Amino acid sequence: MFLRGVNLRLEFPVERYGLAITREAQFEIPGTPNPLRAFIERSIEDWQIRVDTKFGFWDNRHSEEDQRVGGFGFGVWATHEVASFYAAQRDKRMVRKRKTRLYKNEADIALGARSFEGIVLTLDSKPGPLRDACEAGGRVAFLDRLPRSPDRLGLAVGKLLASPQS
């Protein structure tokens, strides 16, 4: 959105869409260089983007501020499809922690899992969890496959997701 100057609230009106980031994506924000970090922080505030946290229990591997899940009243249940995607990806892709406090590919796995319940917009079409999710039926819109400046991103994404090959 930053690179293309997209106003998400204009393209995806609040009456039709809810905007969210994953808890894992939240961990990546502090390490993001400016001006992108400022854009992200301003967008979260201005567009009322919520943090989507799955329900789960305390994980002793992480400190309180590094917990990935929310407890009662904070997290939402994961569907069987989402839980299965997480399990398959974790076994195959999560190997070591990085400076972001996340394991390698952990944020992309979380986004891929969310694509089974919503739509994920990304410029990242390299092989990995997001492509795996798309191939498994997740709704991932690879923005690098769209025209550089579509008249309306929302319409272009809608057409892309309606086509057999997203």
Secondary structure, 3 states (H helix, E strand, C coil): CCCCCCCHHHHCCCCCCCCEEEHHHHHHCCCCCCCHHHHHHHHHHHCCCEEECEECCCCCCCCHHHCCCECCCCCECCCHHHHHHHHHHHHHHCCCECCCCCECCHHHHHHHHHCCCCCEEECCCCCCHHHHHHHCCCCEEEHHHCCCCCCCHHHHHHHHHHCCCC
